[in-house]
Amino acid sequence: MKSVLIIDDEIEICKSIKMILEFENYFVEYTTNPLEGLEKIEYGEFSILLLDINMPSKNGFEILNWIKEKEIEIKTIIISANSNIENAVKATKLGAFDFLEKPIERDKLVIAVRNAANQISLQKENKKLKNELLSANKIIGNSKAILNILETISKVAKTDARILITGENGTGKELVAQEIHRQSLRNKKELIEVNCAAIPQELIESELFGHEKGSFTGAIKQRIGKFELADGGNLFLDEIGDMSLQAQAKVLRAIEENKIERVGGTNKIDVDVRIISATNKDIQAEISKGNFREDLFHRLNVIPIHIPPLRERKDDIPLLVEHFTKLICEKNKFPLKTFTNSAVKTLQTFSWKGNIRELRNVIERIVIMSSKNEITEKDVNSFYSGSNSITDDLFDINNSFQDFKEKVERAFIIKQLNANNWNMSKTAEILGIQRSHLYNKLKKYQIEKE
């Protein structure tokens, strides 16, 4: 039930409004003392306020200003006999939701309060969705590499320094850009994103800088570009390594001058934009090939952030598995499923050429396809059909010879254990080792029976 507070020095008006709103199933309190009203607002749990303007000790505008300074979330509807435009404009600027003229008509009162209640419900739903989105898109990991990245973000996000994020496809470059935006002082504006690889080269300049009507075939009306849309905020240029040299030159000029020109235009337009860029390419190699401007690289690369591939930070996989499993179960309204330790260890043996994006897809496939609430190593091997198998991992060029030998030995022991129904004596005999030696191997390689 929505709670409503009335502050009006006329007690009969308070009683009348209370009666009307209680009939509509609202919880209602009132006070004729503005100072008492301030205490009720600050320490009560009211979602809607009906507020008179002309009152002794404190007028409605002063109370509105106090609510604004305190950042209290409450929808205020002004009720006043002085319903001139000046008062309405002033109240709106101070955050009033609506303005009702005295004497108050019952229907108008009910509609105004209902609209305020609906707006509150929408805002709560939006807040919930935003929190869910943040939860789904947060950076997960406790490896040294991820902790260093998070520390760097916390240091640089609140500055205007340009940032270049590098890493393979699927490592989470966009998540890092979003986290920088979230922590930045420019986060009141939406993060404007441009995927430079997804836009045809002949249209990239129009996308970035906009164009004037008639500037080229198909330009039937004026277009505002991403630089203008990002004015006062952050602009994320994803896959910057795929941008044409001509567009690179214009981006460089925009950075140097803080001004842009629309395609086909002649006027310089001031822009205040902080650029975050990302690429999966080796930009130094692209510079050597003549595909990327070195001067632009140095402009963009003020703060470099490199995200290592998942195969180099496998310590993050258990947390990622837990995180994705929870999200996928919630999304599909499944009871929460879990992966056994050996199932997670099996996932850690893969090389994950598609990085976190591939891991999430595999987790989603397993969670959806498995009928059990506890997912085992056997389930992982059943549902993981990618070419990126343990065989690929054995021959990963990043492996040392010792890594290779240990992975082969672990795989062979597991195969023999399964073939012999986990009979330790028989398995040890086939392997030609003592049982105590076999147990040491199980401990070393963290092998457990499902």
C-alpha positions as CSV (number, residue, x, y, z in Angstrom):
1,M,0.0,0.0,0.0
2,K,1.4,3.4,-1.0
3,S,1.8,5.9,1.9
4,V,0.8,9.5,1.5
5,L,1.7,12.5,3.7
6,I,-0.3,15.8,3.6
7,I,1.3,19.0,4.8
8,D,-1.3,21.9,4.9
9,D,-2.1,24.4,7.6
10,E,-5.8,24.0,6.9
11,I,-7.0,21.0,8.9
12,E,-10.3,20.6,7.1
13,I,-8.4,20.2,3.8
14,C,-6.2,17.6,5.3
15,K,-9.1,15.6,6.7
16,S,-11.0,15.8,3.3
17,I,-8.0,14.6,1.3
18,K,-7.3,11.8,3.9
19,M,-10.9,10.5,3.6
20,I,-10.8,10.5,-0.3
21,L,-7.4,8.7,-0.5
22,E,-8.1,6.2,2.2
23,F,-11.2,5.2,0.2
24,E,-8.8,4.5,-2.6
25,N,-6.7,2.2,-0.3
26,Y,-3.8,4.6,0.4
27,F,-2.3,4.9,3.8
28,V,-2.5,8.6,4.8
29,E,-1.2,10.8,7.5
30,Y,-1.3,14.6,7.8
31,T,0.1,17.5,9.7
32,T,-0.7,21.2,9.8
33,N,2.8,22.0,11.2
34,P,5.4,22.3,8.4
35,L,8.3,21.6,10.8
36,E,6.6,18.4,12.0
37,G,6.1,17.6,8.4
38,L,9.8,17.7,7.8
39,E,10.4,15.2,10.5
40,K,7.8,12.9,9.1
41,I,9.4,13.1,5.6
42,E,12.9,12.5,6.9
43,Y,12.1,9.6,9.3
44,G,8.9,8.2,7.9
45,E,8.4,6.0,4.8
46,F,6.2,8.1,2.7
47,S,6.3,7.8,-1.1
48,I,3.9,10.7,-2.0
49,L,3.6,14.2,-0.5
50,L,0.7,16.6,-0.9
51,L,2.1,20.0,-0.1
52,D,0.6,23.4,0.4
53,I,2.6,26.5,-0.6
54,N,1.5,29.3,1.7
55,M,2.1,28.2,5.3
56,P,3.5,29.8,8.4
57,S,7.0,29.0,9.6
58,K,8.0,27.3,6.3
59,N,6.4,27.6,2.9
60,G,6.1,24.8,0.3
61,F,9.0,26.1,-1.8
62,E,11.3,25.9,1.2
63,I,10.2,22.4,1.9
64,L,10.7,21.4,-1.8
65,N,14.2,22.8,-1.7
66,W,14.9,21.0,1.6
67,I,13.8,17.7,0.0
68,K,16.0,18.3,-3.0
69,E,19.1,19.1,-0.9
70,K,18.5,16.0,1.2
71,E,18.0,13.9,-1.9
72,I,14.9,12.3,-0.4
73,E,12.9,10.1,-2.9
74,I,9.3,11.2,-2.6
75,K,6.8,12.4,-5.3
76,T,5.5,15.8,-4.3
77,I,2.1,17.2,-5.5
78,I,1.7,20.9,-4.8
79,I,-1.9,21.9,-3.7
80,S,-2.4,25.7,-3.7
81,A,-5.0,28.4,-4.1
82,N,-2.3,30.4,-6.0
83,S,-2.2,28.4,-9.2
84,N,-0.4,31.0,-11.3
85,I,2.1,29.9,-14.0
86,E,5.1,31.4,-12.0
87,N,4.4,29.2,-9.0
88,A,3.9,26.1,-11.1
89,V,7.2,26.6,-13.0
90,K,9.1,27.3,-9.7
91,A,7.6,24.2,-8.1
92,T,8.5,22.1,-11.1
93,K,12.1,23.3,-11.1
94,L,12.4,22.3,-7.5
95,G,11.2,18.8,-8.3
96,A,7.4,18.9,-7.9
97,F,5.6,16.0,-9.7
98,D,2.3,17.8,-10.2
99,F,0.3,20.9,-9.3
100,L,-3.3,21.0,-8.2
101,E,-5.5,24.1,-7.7
102,K,-7.6,24.6,-4.6
103,P,-10.5,23.8,-4.1
104,I,-9.3,20.3,-5.1
105,E,-11.5,18.3,-7.4
106,R,-11.8,14.7,-6.2
107,D,-11.2,13.1,-9.6
108,K,-8.1,15.3,-10.3
109,L,-6.7,14.4,-6.9
110,V,-7.1,10.7,-7.3
111,I,-5.6,10.8,-10.9
112,A,-2.6,12.8,-9.7
113,V,-1.9,10.6,-6.8
114,R,-2.4,7.4,-8.9
115,N,0.0,8.8,-11.6
116,A,2.6,9.5,-8.9
117,A,2.2,6.0,-7.5
118,N,2.6,4.5,-11.0
119,Q,5.7,6.6,-11.6
120,I,7.2,5.3,-8.3
121,S,6.4,1.7,-9.4
122,L,8.1,2.3,-12.8
123,Q,11.2,3.8,-11.2
124,K,11.5,0.8,-8.8
125,E,11.1,-1.6,-11.6
126,N,13.7,0.3,-13.7
127,K,16.1,0.3,-10.7
128,K,15.6,-3.4,-10.2
129,L,16.3,-4.0,-14.0
130,K,19.4,-1.8,-13.8
131,N,20.7,-3.7,-10.8
132,E,20.1,-7.0,-12.6
133,L,21.9,-5.6,-15.6
134,L,24.8,-4.5,-13.5
135,S,24.9,-7.9,-11.8
136,A,24.9,-9.6,-15.2
137,N,27.7,-7.3,-16.6
138,K,30.0,-7.0,-13.6
139,I,33.7,-8.0,-13.9
140,I,34.2,-11.3,-12.2
141,G,37.5,-12.7,-11.1
142,N,40.0,-12.9,-8.3
143,S,43.2,-13.5,-10.3
144,K,46.0,-11.1,-10.0
145,A,45.4,-9.8,-13.6
146,I,41.7,-9.0,-12.9
147,L,42.5,-7.4,-9.5
148,N,45.1,-5.2,-11.2
149,I,42.6,-4.2,-13.9
150,L,40.0,-3.3,-11.2
151,E,42.6,-1.2,-9.3
152,T,43.6,0.6,-12.5
153,I,39.9,1.4,-13.3
154,S,39.4,2.8,-9.8
155,K,42.4,5.1,-10.3
156,V,41.6,6.4,-13.8
157,A,37.8,6.3,-14.1
158,K,37.2,9.7,-12.4
159,T,39.8,11.4,-14.6
160,D,39.3,12.5,-18.3
161,A,42.4,10.5,-19.4
162,R,41.8,8.5,-22.6
163,I,42.0,4.7,-22.2
164,L,42.9,2.0,-24.7
165,I,41.7,-1.5,-23.8
166,T,43.4,-4.4,-25.6
167,G,42.7,-8.1,-25.5
168,E,41.4,-11.1,-27.6
169,N,37.8,-11.4,-28.6
170,G,35.5,-12.4,-25.8
171,T,37.8,-11.3,-22.9
172,G,35.5,-8.6,-21.7
173,K,36.8,-5.3,-23.2
174,E,33.2,-3.9,-23.3
175,L,32.7,-4.8,-19.6
176,V,35.8,-2.8,-18.7
177,A,34.6,0.2,-20.7
178,Q,31.2,0.0,-19.0
179,E,32.8,-0.2,-15.6
180,I,35.0,2.8,-16.3
181,H,31.9,4.7,-17.4
182,R,30.0,3.7,-14.3
183,Q,32.8,4.9,-12.0
184,S,33.4,8.1,-14.0
185,L,32.2,11.6,-13.2
186,R,30.5,11.6,-16.6
187,N,28.1,8.8,-15.8
188,K,25.0,10.9,-15.6
189,K,25.0,10.7,-19.4
190,E,24.6,7.4,-21.3
191,L,27.8,5.7,-22.5
192,I,27.8,6.2,-26.3
193,E,29.2,3.1,-28.1
194,V,30.4,2.7,-31.7
195,N,31.6,-0.7,-33.1
196,C,34.0,0.5,-35.8
197,A,34.2,-3.0,-37.3
198,A,30.4,-3.3,-37.8
199,I,30.0,-0.1,-39.8
200,P,30.9,0.1,-43.5
201,Q,33.9,2.3,-44.1
202,E,31.9,4.7,-46.3
203,L,29.5,5.4,-43.4
204,I,31.9,5.5,-40.4
205,E,32.5,9.3,-40.7
206,S,28.7,10.0,-40.8
207,E,28.3,7.7,-37.8
208,L,30.9,9.4,-35.7
209,F,30.5,13.1,-36.8
210,G,27.0,13.2,-38.3
211,H,26.1,14.7,-41.7
212,E,24.1,17.5,-43.2
213,K,21.0,17.0,-45.3
214,G,22.0,16.4,-49.0
215,S,25.7,15.9,-48.2
216,F,25.7,12.5,-50.1
217,T,23.2,10.2,-51.8
218,G,20.8,8.9,-49.2
219,A,21.4,11.8,-46.7
220,I,17.7,12.8,-46.8
221,K,17.9,14.6,-43.4
222,Q,20.4,15.9,-40.9
223,R,22.1,13.4,-38.7
224,I,23.7,13.9,-35.3
225,G,26.9,11.9,-34.9
226,K,28.1,9.9,-31.9
227,F,30.6,12.6,-30.9
228,E,27.8,15.2,-30.5
229,L,25.6,12.6,-28.7
230,A,28.5,11.9,-26.3
231,D,29.1,15.6,-25.5
232,G,29.7,15.9,-21.8
233,G,30.0,12.1,-21.4
234,N,32.1,9.1,-22.5
235,L,32.5,7.7,-26.0
236,F,33.4,4.1,-26.4
237,L,35.1,3.3,-29.8
238,D,35.2,-0.5,-30.0
239,E,37.4,-2.3,-32.5
240,I,39.3,1.0,-33.2
241,G,41.9,-1.0,-35.2
242,D,39.3,-1.5,-38.0
243,M,38.8,2.2,-38.6
244,S,39.8,3.6,-41.9
245,L,42.8,6.0,-42.1
246,Q,40.6,8.8,-43.3
247,A,38.3,8.4,-40.3
248,Q,41.4,8.1,-38.0
249,A,42.6,11.5,-39.2
250,K,39.2,13.1,-38.3
251,V,39.2,11.5,-34.9
252,L,42.7,12.8,-34.2
253,R,41.6,16.3,-35.2
254,A,38.5,16.0,-33.0
255,I,40.8,15.0,-30.0
256,E,43.3,17.8,-30.7
257,E,40.7,20.6,-31.2
258,N,37.7,19.4,-29.2
259,K,35.7,20.3,-32.3
260,I,34.1,18.4,-35.1
261,E,32.5,19.0,-38.5
262,R,29.5,17.1,-39.8
263,V,30.0,15.5,-43.2
264,G,29.0,18.1,-45.7
265,G,29.0,20.8,-43.1
266,T,31.2,23.9,-42.7
267,N,30.5,24.9,-39.1
268,K,32.8,23.8,-36.2
269,I,30.9,22.2,-33.3
270,D,32.4,22.2,-29.8
271,V,32.4,18.8,-28.2
272,D,33.6,17.7,-24.7
273,V,34.1,14.0,-25.0
274,R,36.2,11.5,-23.1
275,I,37.3,8.6,-25.4
276,I,37.6,5.0,-24.3
277,S,38.7,2.7,-27.1
278,A,39.3,-1.0,-27.5
279,T,40.8,-3.4,-30.0
280,N,41.7,-7.1,-30.4
281,K,44.5,-6.2,-32.8
282,D,48.2,-5.6,-32.2
283,I,48.2,-1.8,-32.9
284,Q,52.0,-1.6,-33.1
285,A,51.9,-4.2,-35.8
286,E,49.1,-2.3,-37.6
287,I,51.2,0.9,-37.4
288,S,54.2,-1.0,-39.0
289,K,51.9,-2.1,-41.8
290,G,50.6,1.4,-42.4
291,N,47.1,0.6,-41.3
292,F,47.0,2.7,-38.2
293,R,48.2,6.2,-37.4
294,E,51.0,6.3,-34.8
295,D,50.0,9.8,-33.6
296,L,46.4,8.7,-33.0
297,F,47.6,5.6,-31.1
298,H,49.6,7.8,-28.7
299,R,46.6,10.0,-28.2
300,L,44.3,7.1,-27.4
301,N,46.8,5.1,-25.4
302,V,47.2,7.5,-22.4
303,I,46.1,4.7,-20.0
304,P,46.6,1.2,-21.5
305,I,44.6,-1.7,-20.0
306,H,45.3,-5.2,-21.3
307,I,42.9,-8.0,-20.5
308,P,44.7,-11.4,-20.7
309,P,42.9,-14.4,-22.3
310,L,41.0,-16.8,-20.0
311,R,43.7,-19.5,-20.6
312,E,46.1,-17.3,-18.7
313,R,43.9,-16.7,-15.7
314,K,42.1,-20.0,-15.1
315,D,41.9,-19.2,-11.4
316,D,38.9,-17.0,-12.4
317,I,36.9,-19.9,-13.9
318,P,35.3,-21.2,-10.7
319,L,33.9,-17.8,-9.9
320,L,32.8,-17.3,-13.5
321,V,31.1,-20.7,-13.5
322,E,29.2,-19.9,-10.3
323,H,28.2,-16.4,-11.6
324,F,27.0,-17.6,-15.0
325,T,25.1,-20.6,-13.5
326,K,23.2,-18.3,-11.1
327,L,22.3,-15.8,-13.9
328,I,21.2,-18.6,-16.3
329,C,19.1,-20.4,-13.7
330,E,17.4,-17.1,-12.6
331,K,16.7,-16.1,-16.3
332,N,15.1,-19.5,-17.1
333,K,13.4,-19.9,-13.7
334,F,15.3,-23.1,-12.9
335,P,16.2,-24.2,-9.4
336,L,19.8,-23.2,-8.7
337,K,22.2,-25.8,-10.2
338,T,25.8,-26.4,-9.1
339,F,28.9,-27.8,-10.7
340,T,30.9,-30.3,-8.7
341,N,34.6,-29.6,-8.0
342,S,35.8,-32.1,-10.6
343,A,33.4,-30.6,-13.2
344,V,34.9,-27.1,-12.6
345,K,38.4,-28.6,-12.7
346,T,37.5,-30.2,-16.1
347,L,36.4,-26.8,-17.4
348,Q,39.7,-25.4,-16.2
349,T,41.6,-27.9,-18.5
350,F,40.2,-26.4,-21.7
351,S,42.0,-23.6,-23.5
352,W,38.9,-21.4,-24.1
353,K,39.9,-19.8,-27.4
354,G,36.7,-17.9,-27.4
355,N,37.4,-16.7,-23.8
356,I,34.7,-15.7,-21.4
357,R,32.1,-15.4,-24.1
358,E,32.7,-19.1,-25.0
359,L,32.7,-20.1,-21.4
360,R,29.3,-18.5,-20.8
361,N,27.8,-20.2,-23.9
362,V,29.1,-23.6,-22.7
363,I,27.7,-23.1,-19.2
364,E,24.3,-22.0,-20.6
365,R,24.2,-25.1,-22.8
366,I,25.1,-27.5,-19.9
367,V,22.7,-25.8,-17.4
368,I,19.8,-26.0,-19.9
369,M,20.5,-29.5,-21.3
370,S,21.4,-31.2,-18.0
371,S,18.3,-32.6,-16.2
372,K,20.2,-32.8,-12.9
373,N,20.7,-30.1,-10.3
374,E,24.3,-31.2,-9.7
375,I,26.5,-31.1,-12.8
376,T,29.4,-33.5,-12.9
377,E,32.6,-33.9,-14.9
378,K,30.7,-36.5,-17.1
379,D,28.0,-33.9,-17.9
380,V,30.7,-31.4,-18.9
381,N,32.4,-33.8,-21.2
382,S,28.9,-34.9,-22.7
383,F,27.7,-31.4,-23.5
384,Y,30.9,-29.7,-24.4
385,S,31.3,-30.4,-28.1
386,G,33.5,-27.5,-29.1
387,S,36.7,-28.1,-31.1
388,N,38.5,-26.5,-28.2
389,S,38.8,-29.8,-26.3
390,I,41.3,-31.1,-23.8
391,T,43.3,-32.5,-26.7
392,D,43.7,-28.9,-28.1
393,D,44.7,-27.8,-24.6
394,L,47.4,-30.4,-24.4
395,F,49.1,-29.0,-27.5
396,D,48.6,-25.4,-26.5
397,I,51.8,-23.5,-27.5
398,N,51.7,-21.8,-24.1
399,N,52.2,-25.1,-22.3
400,S,55.6,-26.1,-21.0
401,F,56.8,-29.7,-21.5
402,Q,56.1,-30.3,-17.8
403,D,52.5,-29.0,-18.2
404,F,52.0,-31.4,-21.1
405,K,53.3,-34.4,-19.1
406,E,51.2,-33.6,-16.1
407,K,48.0,-33.1,-18.2
408,V,48.6,-36.4,-20.0
409,E,49.2,-38.2,-16.8
410,R,46.1,-36.8,-15.1
411,A,43.9,-37.7,-18.1
412,F,45.3,-41.2,-18.2
413,I,44.8,-41.9,-14.5
414,I,41.1,-40.7,-14.8
415,K,40.5,-43.0,-17.7
416,Q,42.0,-46.0,-15.9
417,L,40.0,-45.2,-12.7
418,N,36.7,-45.0,-14.7
419,A,37.6,-48.2,-16.6
420,N,38.2,-50.1,-13.3
421,N,35.2,-48.7,-11.5
422,W,37.4,-46.7,-9.2
423,N,39.0,-49.8,-7.7
424,M,42.2,-48.3,-6.3
425,S,44.1,-51.6,-6.0
426,K,43.4,-52.7,-9.6
427,T,44.1,-49.3,-11.0
428,A,47.4,-49.0,-9.2
429,E,48.4,-52.5,-10.4
430,I,47.6,-51.6,-14.1
431,L,49.5,-48.3,-13.7
432,G,52.4,-50.2,-12.1
433,I,52.5,-48.1,-9.0
434,Q,51.8,-48.5,-5.3
435,R,48.4,-47.6,-3.9
436,S,49.9,-44.9,-1.7
437,H,51.6,-43.5,-4.8
438,L,48.2,-43.5,-6.6
439,Y,46.6,-41.6,-3.7
440,N,49.3,-39.0,-3.9
441,K,48.6,-38.6,-7.6
442,L,44.9,-38.1,-6.9
443,K,45.7,-35.4,-4.4
444,K,48.3,-33.7,-6.7
445,Y,45.9,-33.5,-9.6
446,Q,42.8,-32.9,-7.5
447,I,41.0,-35.9,-8.9
448,E,37.8,-36.9,-7.2
449,K,35.1,-39.5,-7.8
450,E,31.8,-38.0,-9.0
